[in-house]
Amino acid sequence: MLRKVLILLLVLIVGSAVFVISQEDSFNLETVRQLTKIVDDVREKYQIPGAVVGVWQGKKSWVYAAGISDIKTKSQMQPEYKFRIASNTKTFTSTLVLQLADEKKLSLDDKLAKFFPQVPNSRKITIRQLLNHTSGIFDFAEDENFKKMYLGDPLRKWTPQEEIDIALIHDPDFAPGKKWKYSNSNYALLGMIVEKVTGSKLEDEVEKRIIKPLKLSQTSFPVTPEMTGGYSHGYMAPEEAAAIEATVATEATLTPAVPEEDLVDITLVNPSIPWAGGGIVSNVYDLKKWIEAAARGELLSRAMRKERFRWIPTGTKDLEFGLGIMKLQDFIGHNGKILGYASFMLYSPGKNTTIVLFINKCNEDEKTEPMLDIIKEIKEVLFPVGQKS
């Protein structure tokens, strides 16, 4: 009986932080102190209202919910709260494409012209190049007019074709296969290809092929701006909020900034905007389960796993890219940024270590420094100097 009591889930609330640990399987107190300080220091440095960070290493675990999830109500962040996972969605979409390749419904070497002949270089661009960002297709999200429209009305419903039409206004960035450059246009096209091949909605295919088989109970692919259940609000700094307020004056679009925090609530964003490249909502526990499954190649054949993990250089030190998934040193995963939210999920099979984090503040042009700072310092605690990480 005593042992059963010791392994019960403990929830420790200290100030504005919530720890969820198992007494038997938790890290030692000094490690917990260091991990907690890392998150708190980064939140303070970048003025982030709230964060949820989970670290699992073997049987040890540490999940930390810090700060607040709703500035207006001062609601405390909770470990199980959901966030918009943004570009982590690309790992789901790419998995669908690889499954369809496994089923011989398409080939990784199919030319884009088979589906969208109107795209320049479509006779040379392959499905594989869309997946690993070597297609050269301009990223519609970098178009200045698109940015103005997106920031001006985050609730506007977009079609993938509208986004691709914007991309096609621009010349290709380079010839197919010659370079690597991240492009959301690749995944808008992949989402449309999935729908053409399956005859059903991308959201339904994600639900049927990934969410249900892996029992990701807190993961969904919404089609409306609202978030349901327990979730964190998302925030942006006022410089971009001013641009929105100057264009759209609707209460439905924005919740007025809380004066003392000087941040604007941007929780409501139409998921049709990021769609196949960023529309999913999830939480730290489901993303742990998902990135471990994806990094192990679950739901795919052995041959397709081999294809997925053919790493190519990106031009950034220690960062390589496969088919819809990245490799940061010896950790496999992805990151995501969208108005109001940023996230990262990483798993190292060799080290049996998983790191998942969410923060609830992000602007359109926000860099990844807050997340990278947290990950770098967490890895330094878990793998002291002298150990490769």
Secondary structure, 3 states (H helix, E strand, C coil): CHHHHHCCEEEEEECCEEEEEECCCECCHHHHHHHHHHHHHHHHHHCCCEEEEEEEECCEEEEEEEEEEECCCCEECCCCCEEECHHHHHHHHHHHHHHHHHCCCCCCCCEHHHCCCCCCCCCCCEHHHHHCCCCCCCCHHHCHHHHHHHHHCCCCCCCHHHHHHHHCCCCCCCCCCCCCCCCHHHHHHHHHHHHHHHCCCHHHHHHHHHHCCCCCCCCECCCCCCCCCCECCCEECHHHHHHHHHHCCCCCCCEEEECCCCEEECCCCCCCCCHHHCCCEECHHHHHHHHHHHHHCCCCCHHHHHHHCCCEECCCCCEEECCCCEEECCEEEEEEEECCEEEEEEEECCCCEEEEEEECECCCCCCCHHHHHHHHHHHHHHCCCCCCC
